[in-house]
């Protein structure tokens, strides 16, 4: 089982997943909105959970982000690998990058199928983070 812990100001992101492939028929996650600005996605059978606590992210995701299904899962995975790599690089350089923004490393593995929903939420969080905090993880301003 792999575990990812991701914290940023008021952001907590937790993902754990078995290393086996996830079939489309079992990729139905349970969504619960815990409170305003908190999104929880969980599936006990697949053993993963994401919790994103960030003021404004929930409404941004619902109103501004591209809808689920707009991107392919492979597109999201490729973008997430790139963003996670850059994120982790910044965590390791607190003298250069704000340690209040980049608090903890993300353990996101390319060989693990986290499923569409996990990749969709993570990708959109990276876009939201870059826009809100005026960061450029890819060297350019992200497009929505």
N, CA, C and O atoms as a GROMACS GRO file, in nm:
protein
  576
    1UNK      N    1   0.085  -0.117   0.000
    1UNK     CA    2   0.000   0.000   0.000
    1UNK      C    3   0.090   0.124   0.000
    1UNK      O    4   0.187   0.132   0.075
    2UNK      N    5   0.056   0.217  -0.083
    2UNK     CA    6   0.131   0.342  -0.091
    2UNK      C    7   0.049   0.451  -0.022
    2UNK      O    8  -0.074   0.451  -0.029
    3UNK      N    9   0.118   0.542   0.042
    3UNK     CA   10   0.048   0.650   0.111
    3UNK      C   11   0.105   0.783   0.066
    3UNK      O   12   0.227   0.799   0.055
    4UNK      N   13   0.020   0.875   0.042
    4UNK     CA   14   0.060   1.009   0.005
    4UNK      C   15   0.002   1.105   0.108
    4UNK      O   16  -0.117   1.100   0.137
    5UNK      N   17   0.085   1.191   0.162
    5UNK     CA   18   0.036   1.294   0.253
    5UNK      C   19   0.080   1.427   0.198
    5UNK      O   20   0.198   1.448   0.172
    6UNK      N   21  -0.010   1.515   0.182
    6UNK     CA   22   0.014   1.641   0.114
    6UNK      C   23  -0.052   1.751   0.195
    6UNK      O   24  -0.175   1.753   0.208
    7UNK      N   25   0.028   1.844   0.250
    7UNK     CA   26  -0.032   1.951   0.328
    7UNK      C   27   0.018   2.084   0.275
    7UNK      O   28   0.135   2.098   0.242
    8UNK      N   29  -0.070   2.179   0.269
    8UNK     CA   30  -0.038   2.312   0.219
    8UNK      C   31  -0.130   2.410   0.287
    8UNK      O   32  -0.251   2.407   0.266
    9UNK      N   33  -0.073   2.501   0.369
    9UNK     CA   34  -0.152   2.593   0.448
    9UNK      C   35  -0.268   2.516   0.510
    9UNK      O   36  -0.247   2.442   0.605
   10UNK      N   37  -0.386   2.532   0.459
   10UNK     CA   38  -0.501   2.459   0.511
   10UNK      C   39  -0.536   2.340   0.422
   10UNK      O   40  -0.651   2.295   0.421
   11UNK      N   41  -0.437   2.289   0.348
   11UNK     CA   42  -0.463   2.181   0.255
   11UNK      C   43  -0.409   2.050   0.311
   11UNK      O   44  -0.294   2.043   0.354
   12UNK      N   45  -0.491   1.950   0.310
   12UNK     CA   46  -0.444   1.817   0.344
   12UNK      C   47  -0.484   1.726   0.229
   12UNK      O   48  -0.599   1.728   0.186
   13UNK      N   49  -0.392   1.649   0.182
   13UNK     CA   50  -0.418   1.560   0.071
   13UNK      C   51  -0.362   1.424   0.108
   13UNK      O   52  -0.242   1.410   0.128
   14UNK      N   53  -0.448   1.325   0.117
   14UNK     CA   54  -0.403   1.192   0.155
   14UNK      C   55  -0.449   1.094   0.049
   14UNK      O   56  -0.566   1.088   0.014
   15UNK      N   57  -0.356   1.017  -0.001
   15UNK     CA   58  -0.389   0.916  -0.099
   15UNK      C   59  -0.316   0.788  -0.060
   15UNK      O   60  -0.196   0.791  -0.033
   16UNK      N   61  -0.386   0.680  -0.056
   16UNK     CA   62  -0.317   0.552  -0.045
   16UNK      C   63  -0.386   0.457  -0.140
   16UNK      O   64  -0.508   0.461  -0.158
   17UNK      N   65  -0.308   0.373  -0.199
   17UNK     CA   66  -0.364   0.290  -0.306
   17UNK      C   67  -0.285   0.160  -0.314
   17UNK      O   68  -0.165   0.158  -0.289
   18UNK      N   69  -0.354   0.052  -0.348
   18UNK     CA   70  -0.286  -0.074  -0.377
   18UNK      C   71  -0.211  -0.057  -0.507
   18UNK      O   72  -0.247   0.028  -0.588
   19UNK      N   73  -0.108  -0.134  -0.528
   19UNK     CA   74  -0.030  -0.121  -0.650
   19UNK      C   75  -0.092  -0.197  -0.766
   19UNK      O   76  -0.040  -0.190  -0.878
   20UNK      N   77  -0.200  -0.269  -0.745
   20UNK     CA   78  -0.263  -0.341  -0.854
   20UNK      C   79  -0.343  -0.247  -0.941
   20UNK      O   80  -0.382  -0.138  -0.897
   21UNK      N   81  -0.367  -0.288  -1.065
   21UNK     CA   82  -0.446  -0.208  -1.158
   21UNK      C   83  -0.589  -0.202  -1.108
   21UNK      O   84  -0.640  -0.297  -1.049
   22UNK      N   85  -0.654  -0.090  -1.132
   22UNK     CA   86  -0.791  -0.069  -1.091
   22UNK      C   87  -0.878  -0.078  -1.215
   22UNK      O   88  -0.856  -0.003  -1.311
   23UNK      N   89  -0.976  -0.166  -1.216
   23UNK     CA   90  -1.063  -0.178  -1.331
   23UNK      C   91  -1.165  -0.066  -1.330
   23UNK      O   92  -1.197  -0.011  -1.225
   24UNK      N   93  -1.216  -0.032  -1.449
   24UNK     CA   94  -1.313   0.076  -1.459
   24UNK      C   95  -1.439   0.045  -1.380
   24UNK      O   96  -1.501   0.137  -1.326
   25UNK      N   97  -1.478  -0.082  -1.371
   25UNK     CA   98  -1.601  -0.116  -1.300
   25UNK      C   99  -1.588  -0.097  -1.149
   25UNK      O  100  -1.688  -0.077  -1.080
   26UNK      N  101  -1.464  -0.104  -1.096
   26UNK     CA  102  -1.447  -0.086  -0.952
   26UNK      C  103  -1.397   0.053  -0.917
   26UNK      O  104  -1.365   0.080  -0.801
   27UNK      N  105  -1.390   0.141  -1.016
   27UNK     CA  106  -1.336   0.274  -0.992
   27UNK      C  107  -1.443   0.374  -0.950
   27UNK      O  108  -1.427   0.494  -0.974
   28UNK      N  109  -1.550   0.328  -0.890
   28UNK     CA  110  -1.655   0.416  -0.841
   28UNK      C  111  -1.623   0.455  -0.698
   28UNK      O  112  -1.637   0.373  -0.607
   29UNK      N  113  -1.580   0.578  -0.677
   29UNK     CA  114  -1.543   0.625  -0.543
   29UNK      C  115  -1.664   0.690  -0.478
   29UNK      O  116  -1.755   0.738  -0.545
   30UNK      N  117  -1.663   0.691  -0.346
   30UNK     CA  118  -1.768   0.756  -0.270
   30UNK      C  119  -1.726   0.899  -0.246
   30UNK      O  120  -1.618   0.925  -0.193
   31UNK      N  121  -1.814   0.993  -0.284
   31UNK     CA  122  -1.784   1.134  -0.262
   31UNK      C  123  -1.866   1.184  -0.145
   31UNK      O  124  -1.986   1.158  -0.136
   32UNK      N  125  -1.801   1.253  -0.056
   32UNK     CA  126  -1.868   1.317   0.055
   32UNK      C  127  -1.810   1.456   0.071
   32UNK      O  128  -1.689   1.472   0.081
   33UNK      N  129  -1.895   1.555   0.074
   33UNK     CA  130  -1.848   1.690   0.104
   33UNK      C  131  -1.858   1.706   0.254
   33UNK      O  132  -1.968   1.714   0.309
   34UNK      N  133  -1.742   1.710   0.322
   34UNK     CA  134  -1.737   1.715   0.466
   34UNK      C  135  -1.789   1.850   0.515
   34UNK      O  136  -1.872   1.854   0.606
   35UNK      N  137  -1.742   1.956   0.460
   35UNK     CA  138  -1.790   2.090   0.492
   35UNK      C  139  -1.752   2.180   0.376
   35UNK      O  140  -1.692   2.133   0.279
   36UNK      N  141  -1.787   2.306   0.383
   36UNK     CA  142  -1.747   2.398   0.277
   36UNK      C  143  -1.596   2.396   0.263
   36UNK      O  144  -1.523   2.392   0.362
   37UNK      N  145  -1.550   2.397   0.141
   37UNK     CA  146  -1.408   2.400   0.109
   37UNK      C  147  -1.333   2.273   0.146
   37UNK      O  148  -1.210   2.275   0.152
   38UNK      N  149  -1.402   2.165   0.171
   38UNK     CA  150  -1.338   2.037   0.197
   38UNK      C  151  -1.400   1.933   0.105
   38UNK      O  152  -1.522   1.919   0.099
   39UNK      N  153  -1.316   1.862   0.035
   39UNK     CA  154  -1.362   1.757  -0.055
   39UNK      C  155  -1.299   1.626  -0.010
   39UNK      O  156  -1.179   1.620   0.016
   40UNK      N  157  -1.382   1.522   0.000
   40UNK     CA  158  -1.332   1.390   0.038
   40UNK      C  159  -1.375   1.291  -0.068
   40UNK      O  160  -1.491   1.288  -0.108
   41UNK      N  161  -1.282   1.211  -0.113
   41UNK     CA  162  -1.308   1.103  -0.207
   41UNK      C  163  -1.250   0.978  -0.144
   41UNK      O  164  -1.132   0.975  -0.108
   42UNK      N  165  -1.331   0.874  -0.130
   42UNK     CA  166  -1.280   0.754  -0.065
   42UNK      C  167  -1.342   0.630  -0.127
   42UNK      O  168  -1.454   0.633  -0.178
   43UNK      N  169  -1.268   0.523  -0.122
   43UNK     CA  170  -1.315   0.393  -0.165
   43UNK      C  171  -1.241   0.290  -0.080
   43UNK      O  172  -1.122   0.265  -0.101
   44UNK      N  173  -1.311   0.232   0.016
   44UNK     CA  174  -1.247   0.136   0.107
   44UNK      C  175  -1.197   0.014   0.034
   44UNK      O  176  -1.093  -0.042   0.071
   45UNK      N  177  -1.268  -0.030  -0.070
   45UNK     CA  178  -1.228  -0.149  -0.145
   45UNK      C  179  -1.092  -0.127  -0.212
   45UNK      O  180  -1.009  -0.217  -0.215
   46UNK      N  181  -1.071  -0.009  -0.267
   46UNK     CA  182  -0.946   0.022  -0.336
   46UNK      C  183  -0.842   0.081  -0.242
   46UNK      O  184  -0.727   0.100  -0.282
   47UNK      N  185  -0.881   0.109  -0.121
   47UNK     CA  186  -0.792   0.158  -0.017
   47UNK      C  187  -0.722   0.289  -0.052
   47UNK      O  188  -0.599   0.300  -0.041
   48UNK      N  189  -0.798   0.387  -0.094
   48UNK     CA  190  -0.740   0.519  -0.111
   48UNK      C  191  -0.837   0.624  -0.059
   48UNK      O  192  -0.958   0.601  -0.050
   49UNK      N  193  -0.781   0.737  -0.026
   49UNK     CA  194  -0.861   0.848   0.022
   49UNK      C  195  -0.788   0.978  -0.013
   49UNK      O  196  -0.666   0.988   0.000
   50UNK      N  197  -0.865   1.076  -0.056
   50UNK     CA  198  -0.811   1.210  -0.078
   50UNK      C  199  -0.895   1.304   0.006
   50UNK      O  200  -1.018   1.297   0.006
   51UNK      N  201  -0.828   1.392   0.076
   51UNK     CA  202  -0.897   1.500   0.147
   51UNK      C  203  -0.828   1.629   0.106
   51UNK      O  204  -0.708   1.645   0.128
   52UNK      N  205  -0.903   1.720   0.047
   52UNK     CA  206  -0.849   1.849   0.009
   52UNK      C  207  -0.925   1.954   0.088
   52UNK      O  208  -1.046   1.968   0.075
   53UNK      N  209  -0.852   2.028   0.170
   53UNK     CA  210  -0.911   2.134   0.250
   53UNK      C  211  -0.844   2.264   0.206
   53UNK      O  212  -0.730   2.292   0.244
   54UNK      N  213  -0.915   2.340   0.129
   54UNK     CA  214  -0.860   2.465   0.077
   54UNK      C  215  -0.974   2.562   0.052
   54UNK      O  216  -1.063   2.533  -0.029
   55UNK      N  217  -0.974   2.676   0.119
   55UNK     CA  218  -1.081   2.773   0.097
   55UNK      C  219  -1.095   2.809  -0.052
   55UNK      O  220  -0.999   2.852  -0.115
   56UNK      N  221  -1.213   2.790  -0.104
   56UNK     CA  222  -1.242   2.827  -0.242
   56UNK      C  223  -1.223   2.717  -0.344
   56UNK      O  224  -1.273   2.728  -0.455
   57UNK      N  225  -1.151   2.609  -0.309
   57UNK     CA  226  -1.124   2.505  -0.409
   57UNK      C  227  -1.251   2.434  -0.454
   57UNK      O  228  -1.268   2.410  -0.573
   58UNK      N  229  -1.339   2.401  -0.362
   58UNK     CA  230  -1.462   2.331  -0.396
   58UNK      C  231  -1.545   2.410  -0.497
   58UNK      O  232  -1.589   2.355  -0.597
   59UNK      N  233  -1.565   2.538  -0.472
   59UNK     CA  234  -1.645   2.618  -0.564
   59UNK      C  235  -1.571   2.641  -0.695
   59UNK      O  236  -1.634   2.646  -0.801
   60UNK      N  237  -1.438   2.655  -0.690
   60UNK     CA  238  -1.360   2.670  -0.812
   60UNK      C  239  -1.371   2.544  -0.897
   60UNK      O  240  -1.388   2.551  -1.019
   61UNK      N  241  -1.361   2.429  -0.832
   61UNK     CA  242  -1.369   2.302  -0.904
   61UNK      C  243  -1.505   2.287  -0.972
   61UNK      O  244  -1.513   2.242  -1.086
   62UNK      N  245  -1.611   2.324  -0.902
   62UNK     CA  246  -1.746   2.311  -0.956
   62UNK      C  247  -1.776   2.414  -1.064
   62UNK      O  248  -1.850   2.386  -1.158
   63UNK      N  249  -1.720   2.534  -1.050
   63UNK     CA  250  -1.759   2.641  -1.141
   63UNK      C  251  -1.660   2.682  -1.247
   63UNK      O  252  -1.699   2.739  -1.349
   64UNK      N  253  -1.532   2.654  -1.227
   64UNK     CA  254  -1.429   2.704  -1.318
   64UNK      C  255  -1.354   2.593  -1.390
   64UNK      O  256  -1.325   2.604  -1.509
   65UNK      N  257  -1.322   2.487  -1.320
   65UNK     CA  258  -1.242   2.378  -1.378
   65UNK      C  259  -1.318   2.309  -1.491
   65UNK      O  260  -1.441   2.310  -1.495
   66UNK      N  261  -1.243   2.250  -1.581
   66UNK     CA  262  -1.304   2.169  -1.686
   66UNK      C  263  -1.378   2.053  -1.620
   66UNK      O  264  -1.334   2.004  -1.516
   67UNK      N  265  -1.488   2.009  -1.678
   67UNK     CA  266  -1.566   1.902  -1.614
   67UNK      C  267  -1.494   1.767  -1.619
   67UNK      O  268  -1.407   1.744  -1.703
   68UNK      N  269  -1.532   1.678  -1.527
   68UNK     CA  270  -1.477   1.543  -1.530
   68UNK      C  271  -1.506   1.483  -1.667
   68UNK      O  272  -1.615   1.502  -1.722
   69UNK      N  273  -1.411   1.411  -1.720
   69UNK     CA  274  -1.426   1.352  -1.852
   69UNK      C  275  -1.365   1.436  -1.963
   69UNK      O  276  -1.347   1.387  -2.074
   70UNK      N  277  -1.335   1.561  -1.935
   70UNK     CA  278  -1.277   1.649  -2.038
   70UNK      C  279  -1.138   1.600  -2.078
   70UNK      O  280  -1.104   1.597  -2.196
   71UNK      N  281  -1.057   1.562  -1.979
   71UNK     CA  282  -0.922   1.514  -2.003
   71UNK      C  283  -0.922   1.362  -1.995
   71UNK      O  284  -1.006   1.302  -1.928
   72UNK      N  285  -0.827   1.299  -2.064
   72UNK     CA  286  -0.810   1.155  -2.050
   72UNK      C  287  -0.731   1.128  -1.923
   72UNK      O  288  -0.660   1.216  -1.873
   73UNK      N  289  -0.743   1.007  -1.873
   73UNK     CA  290  -0.668   0.972  -1.753
   73UNK      C  291  -0.519   0.977  -1.780
   73UNK      O  292  -0.443   1.021  -1.693
   74UNK      N  293  -0.474   0.935  -1.896
   74UNK     CA  294  -0.330   0.938  -1.925
   74UNK      C  295  -0.278   1.081  -1.930
   74UNK      O  296  -0.165   1.107  -1.889
   75UNK      N  297  -0.358   1.175  -1.981
   75UNK     CA  298  -0.318   1.316  -1.981
   75UNK      C  299  -0.300   1.366  -1.838
   75UNK      O  300  -0.200   1.430  -1.806
   76UNK      N  301  -0.398   1.336  -1.753
   76UNK     CA  302  -0.392   1.379  -1.613
   76UNK      C  303  -0.272   1.316  -1.541
   76UNK      O  304  -0.202   1.385  -1.466
   77UNK      N  305  -0.248   1.188  -1.564
   77UNK     CA  306  -0.134   1.121  -1.501
   77UNK      C  307  -0.002   1.185  -1.542
   77UNK      O  308   0.085   1.208  -1.459
   78UNK      N  309   0.012   1.214  -1.671
   78UNK     CA  310   0.136   1.276  -1.720
   78UNK      C  311   0.156   1.414  -1.660
   78UNK      O  312   0.267   1.448  -1.620
   79UNK      N  313   0.051   1.493  -1.654
   79UNK     CA  314   0.061   1.626  -1.594
   79UNK      C  315   0.092   1.615  -1.445
   79UNK      O  316   0.175   1.689  -1.393
   80UNK      N  317   0.026   1.522  -1.376
   80UNK     CA  318   0.048   1.506  -1.232
   80UNK      C  319   0.191   1.463  -1.202
   80UNK      O  320   0.250   1.511  -1.105
   81UNK      N  321   0.247   1.374  -1.281
   81UNK     CA  322   0.387   1.334  -1.262
   81UNK      C  323   0.477   1.457  -1.272
   81UNK      O  324   0.567   1.476  -1.189
   82UNK      N  325   0.454   1.538  -1.371
   82UNK     CA  326   0.534   1.659  -1.390
   82UNK      C  327   0.517   1.755  -1.272
   82UNK      O  328   0.615   1.804  -1.217
   83UNK      N  329   0.391   1.782  -1.234
   83UNK     CA  330   0.365   1.875  -1.124
   83UNK      C  331   0.418   1.823  -0.990
   83UNK      O  332   0.475   1.899  -0.912
   84UNK      N  333   0.401   1.694  -0.964
   84UNK     CA  334   0.450   1.636  -0.839
   84UNK      C  335   0.602   1.645  -0.833
   84UNK      O  336   0.658   1.676  -0.728
   85UNK      N  337   0.669   1.618  -0.943
   85UNK     CA  338   0.815   1.626  -0.947
   85UNK      C  339   0.862   1.768  -0.913
   85UNK      O  340   0.953   1.787  -0.832
   86UNK      N  341   0.799   1.867  -0.976
   86UNK     CA  342   0.836   2.006  -0.949
   86UNK      C  343   0.801   2.045  -0.806
   86UNK      O  344   0.878   2.115  -0.739
   87UNK      N  345   0.684   2.001  -0.760
   87UNK     CA  346   0.641   2.030  -0.622
   87UNK      C  347   0.746   1.977  -0.523
   87UNK      O  348   0.791   2.050  -0.434
   88UNK      N  349   0.783   1.850  -0.539
   88UNK     CA  350   0.879   1.787  -0.447
   88UNK      C  351   1.015   1.857  -0.453
   88UNK      O  352   1.083   1.869  -0.351
   89UNK      N  353   1.056   1.902  -0.570
   89UNK     CA  354   1.181   1.977  -0.583
   89UNK      C  355   1.175   2.105  -0.500
   89UNK      O  356   1.273   2.142  -0.435
   90UNK      N  357   1.061   2.170  -0.501
   90UNK     CA  358   1.046   2.295  -0.426
   90UNK      C  359   1.039   2.270  -0.275
   90UNK      O  360   1.086   2.352  -0.196
   91UNK      N  361   0.981   2.158  -0.236
   91UNK     CA  362   0.978   2.124  -0.093
   91UNK      C  363   1.120   2.110  -0.040
   91UNK      O  364   1.148   2.150   0.073
   92UNK      N  365   1.208   2.055  -0.120
   92UNK     CA  366   1.346   2.032  -0.078
   92UNK      C  367   1.434   2.157  -0.082
   92UNK      O  368   1.551   2.152  -0.044
   93UNK      N  369   1.378   2.270  -0.128
   93UNK     CA  370   1.454   2.395  -0.134
   93UNK      C  371   1.380   2.507  -0.062
   93UNK      O  372   1.340   2.605  -0.124
   94UNK      N  373   1.361   2.493   0.071
   94UNK     CA  374   1.286   2.595   0.146
   94UNK      C  375   1.354   2.732   0.151
   94UNK      O  376   1.290   2.832   0.178
   95UNK      N  377   1.485   2.735   0.124
   95UNK     CA  378   1.554   2.863   0.121
   95UNK      C  379   1.519   2.942  -0.005
   95UNK      O  380   1.537   3.064  -0.009
   96UNK      N  381   1.470   2.874  -0.108
   96UNK     CA  382   1.434   2.940  -0.233
   96UNK      C  383   1.283   2.956  -0.246
   96UNK      O  384   1.234   3.061  -0.287
   97UNK      N  385   1.208   2.850  -0.210
   97UNK     CA  386   1.063   2.850  -0.226
   97UNK      C  387   0.995   2.858  -0.089
   97UNK      O  388   1.043   2.799   0.008
   98UNK      N  389   0.887   2.928  -0.082
   98UNK     CA  390   0.814   2.951   0.041
   98UNK      C  391   0.777   2.819   0.110
   98UNK      O  392   0.695   2.744   0.057
   99UNK      N  393   0.836   2.789   0.226
   99UNK     CA  394   0.805   2.664   0.294
   99UNK      C  395   0.662   2.659   0.349
   99UNK      O  396   0.613   2.552   0.384
  100UNK      N  397   0.595   2.773   0.355
  100UNK     CA  398   0.454   2.772   0.395
  100UNK      C  399   0.363   2.725   0.281
  100UNK      O  400   0.252   2.680   0.305
  101UNK      N  401   0.412   2.736   0.158
  101UNK     CA  402   0.337   2.686   0.042
  101UNK      C  403   0.373   2.541   0.011
  101UNK      O  404   0.286   2.461  -0.022
  102UNK      N  405   0.500   2.509   0.022
  102UNK     CA  406   0.550   2.376  -0.012
  102UNK      C  407   0.598   2.308   0.115
  102UNK      O  408   0.717   2.307   0.145
  103UNK      N  409   0.504   2.251   0.188
  103UNK     CA  410   0.537   2.195   0.319
  103UNK      C  411   0.586   2.051   0.315
  103UNK      O  412   0.686   2.018   0.379
  104UNK      N  413   0.518   1.966   0.239
  104UNK     CA  414   0.550   1.823   0.242
  104UNK      C  415   0.559   1.767   0.101
  104UNK      O  416   0.492   1.814   0.009
  105UNK      N  417   0.643   1.665   0.087
  105UNK     CA  418   0.654   1.597  -0.041
  105UNK      C  419   0.530   1.514  -0.070
  105UNK      O  420   0.457   1.475   0.022
  106UNK      N  421   0.507   1.488  -0.197
  106UNK     CA  422   0.397   1.404  -0.242
  106UNK      C  423   0.456   1.275  -0.296
  106UNK      O  424   0.545   1.278  -0.381
  107UNK      N  425   0.407   1.162  -0.248
  107UNK     CA  426   0.453   1.031  -0.294
  107UNK      C  427   0.352   0.981  -0.397
  107UNK      O  428   0.260   0.906  -0.364
  108UNK      N  429   0.371   1.022  -0.520
  108UNK     CA  430   0.283   0.985  -0.631
  108UNK      C  431   0.365   0.904  -0.728
  108UNK      O  432   0.464   0.953  -0.783
  109UNK      N  433   0.326   0.779  -0.750
  109UNK     CA  434   0.406   0.689  -0.831
  109UNK      C  435   0.344   0.667  -0.967
  109UNK      O  436   0.224   0.638  -0.979
  110UNK      N  437   0.425   0.680  -1.070
  110UNK     CA  438   0.379   0.669  -1.208
  110UNK      C  439   0.320   0.532  -1.239
  110UNK      O  440   0.228   0.523  -1.320
  111UNK      N  441   0.369   0.427  -1.179
  111UNK     CA  442   0.323   0.292  -1.209
  111UNK      C  443   0.194   0.251  -1.143
  111UNK      O  444   0.145   0.140  -1.167
  112UNK      N  445   0.138   0.336  -1.060
  112UNK     CA  446   0.016   0.301  -0.986
  112UNK      C  447  -0.104   0.366  -1.053
  112UNK      O  448  -0.101   0.485  -1.086
  113UNK      N  449  -0.209   0.289  -1.073
  113UNK     CA  450  -0.333   0.341  -1.129
  113UNK      C  451  -0.419   0.393  -1.015
  113UNK      O  452  -0.488   0.315  -0.948
  114UNK      N  453  -0.415   0.523  -0.992
  114UNK     CA  454  -0.495   0.584  -0.886
  114UNK      C  455  -0.639   0.605  -0.928
  114UNK      O  456  -0.724   0.638  -0.845
  115UNK      N  457  -0.668   0.586  -1.053
  115UNK     CA  458  -0.803   0.606  -1.103
  115UNK      C  459  -0.822   0.748  -1.154
  115UNK      O  460  -0.744   0.838  -1.125
  116UNK      N  461  -0.928   0.766  -1.231
  116UNK     CA  462  -0.954   0.894  -1.294
  116UNK      C  463  -0.981   1.004  -1.192
  116UNK      O  464  -0.923   1.112  -1.200
  117UNK      N  465  -1.067   0.976  -1.097
  117UNK     CA  466  -1.111   1.080  -1.005
  117UNK      C  467  -0.996   1.136  -0.922
  117UNK      O  468  -0.988   1.258  -0.902
  118UNK      N  469  -0.910   1.051  -0.873
  118UNK     CA  470  -0.794   1.096  -0.795
  118UNK      C  471  -0.706   1.186  -0.881
  118UNK      O  472  -0.666   1.294  -0.838
  119UNK      N  473  -0.676   1.141  -1.002
  119UNK     CA  474  -0.592   1.220  -1.091
  119UNK      C  475  -0.658   1.352  -1.130
  119UNK      O  476  -0.591   1.454  -1.141
  120UNK      N  477  -0.788   1.350  -1.151
  120UNK     CA  478  -0.863   1.471  -1.186
  120UNK      C  479  -0.856   1.574  -1.074
  120UNK      O  480  -0.829   1.692  -1.099
  121UNK      N  481  -0.882   1.531  -0.951
  121UNK     CA  482  -0.879   1.624  -0.837
  121UNK      C  483  -0.738   1.677  -0.811
  121UNK      O  484  -0.720   1.796  -0.785
  122UNK      N  485  -0.638   1.590  -0.819
  122UNK     CA  486  -0.501   1.633  -0.796
  122UNK      C  487  -0.457   1.733  -0.902
  122UNK      O  488  -0.400   1.837  -0.870
  123UNK      N  489  -0.484   1.702  -1.027
  123UNK     CA  490  -0.448   1.793  -1.136
  123UNK      C  491  -0.513   1.930  -1.117
  123UNK      O  492  -0.448   2.033  -1.128
  124UNK      N  493  -0.642   1.928  -1.089
  124UNK     CA  494  -0.713   2.054  -1.073
  124UNK      C  495  -0.668   2.129  -0.949
  124UNK      O  496  -0.671   2.252  -0.947
  125UNK      N  497  -0.626   2.058  -0.845
  125UNK     CA  498  -0.571   2.128  -0.730
  125UNK      C  499  -0.442   2.201  -0.770
  125UNK      O  500  -0.421   2.315  -0.730
  126UNK      N  501  -0.357   2.135  -0.848
  126UNK     CA  502  -0.234   2.200  -0.892
  126UNK      C  503  -0.265   2.327  -0.973
  126UNK      O  504  -0.199   2.429  -0.956
  127UNK      N  505  -0.365   2.320  -1.059
  127UNK     CA  506  -0.403   2.438  -1.138
  127UNK      C  507  -0.454   2.548  -1.045
  127UNK      O  508  -0.414   2.664  -1.056
  128UNK      N  509  -0.544   2.511  -0.953
  128UNK     CA  510  -0.600   2.607  -0.858
  128UNK      C  511  -0.488   2.671  -0.774
  128UNK      O  512  -0.485   2.793  -0.756
  129UNK      N  513  -0.398   2.588  -0.723
  129UNK     CA  514  -0.287   2.635  -0.640
  129UNK      C  515  -0.202   2.738  -0.716
  129UNK      O  516  -0.167   2.843  -0.663
  130UNK      N  517  -0.170   2.706  -0.842
  130UNK     CA  518  -0.087   2.796  -0.921
  130UNK      C  519  -0.156   2.930  -0.946
  130UNK      O  520  -0.093   3.036  -0.939
  131UNK      N  521  -0.284   2.925  -0.974
  131UNK     CA  522  -0.358   3.049  -0.999
  131UNK      C  523  -0.375   3.130  -0.871
  131UNK      O  524  -0.355   3.252  -0.871
  132UNK      N  525  -0.411   3.065  -0.762
  132UNK     CA  526  -0.437   3.135  -0.637
  132UNK      C  527  -0.311   3.196  -0.577
  132UNK      O  528  -0.313   3.311  -0.532
  133UNK      N  529  -0.202   3.121  -0.578
  133UNK     CA  530  -0.079   3.166  -0.513
  133UNK      C  531   0.024   3.223  -0.611
  133UNK      O  532   0.138   3.250  -0.574
  134UNK      N  533  -0.018   3.240  -0.737
  134UNK     CA  534   0.068   3.298  -0.841
  134UNK      C  535   0.202   3.222  -0.852
  134UNK      O  536   0.309   3.283  -0.854
  135UNK      N  537   0.191   3.092  -0.859
  135UNK     CA  538   0.307   3.004  -0.875
  135UNK      C  539   0.305   2.947  -1.017
  135UNK      O  540   0.201   2.941  -1.082
  136UNK      N  541   0.420   2.906  -1.063
  136UNK     CA  542   0.431   2.846  -1.196
  136UNK      C  543   0.508   2.716  -1.185
  136UNK      O  544   0.631   2.714  -1.195
  137UNK      N  545   0.437   2.609  -1.165
  137UNK     CA  546   0.502   2.478  -1.152
  137UNK      C  547   0.556   2.430  -1.286
  137UNK      O  548   0.651   2.351  -1.290
  138UNK      N  549   0.497   2.476  -1.395
  138UNK     CA  550   0.540   2.433  -1.528
  138UNK      C  551   0.618   2.541  -1.601
  138UNK      O  552   0.652   2.526  -1.718
  139UNK      N  553   0.646   2.651  -1.532
  139UNK     CA  554   0.718   2.760  -1.596
  139UNK      C  555   0.628   2.857  -1.673
  139UNK      O  556   0.674   2.962  -1.718
  140UNK      N  557   0.501   2.822  -1.688
  140UNK     CA  558   0.405   2.907  -1.757
  140UNK      C  559   0.279   2.918  -1.673
  140UNK      O  560   0.253   2.835  -1.586
  141UNK      N  561   0.202   3.020  -1.700
  141UNK     CA  562   0.075   3.035  -1.629
  141UNK      C  563  -0.019   2.925  -1.677
  141UNK      O  564  -0.040   2.910  -1.798
  142UNK      N  565  -0.077   2.847  -1.584
  142UNK     CA  566  -0.164   2.738  -1.628
  142UNK      C  567  -0.291   2.790  -1.694
  142UNK      O  568  -0.342   2.896  -1.657
  143UNK      N  569  -0.340   2.714  -1.791
  143UNK     CA  570  -0.465   2.748  -1.858
  143UNK      C  571  -0.574   2.658  -1.805
  143UNK      O  572  -0.551   2.542  -1.772
  144UNK      N  573  -0.693   2.713  -1.800
  144UNK     CA  574  -0.808   2.635  -1.752
  144UNK      C  575  -0.880   2.576  -1.870
  144UNK      O  576  -0.980   2.507  -1.854
   0.00000   0.00000   0.00000
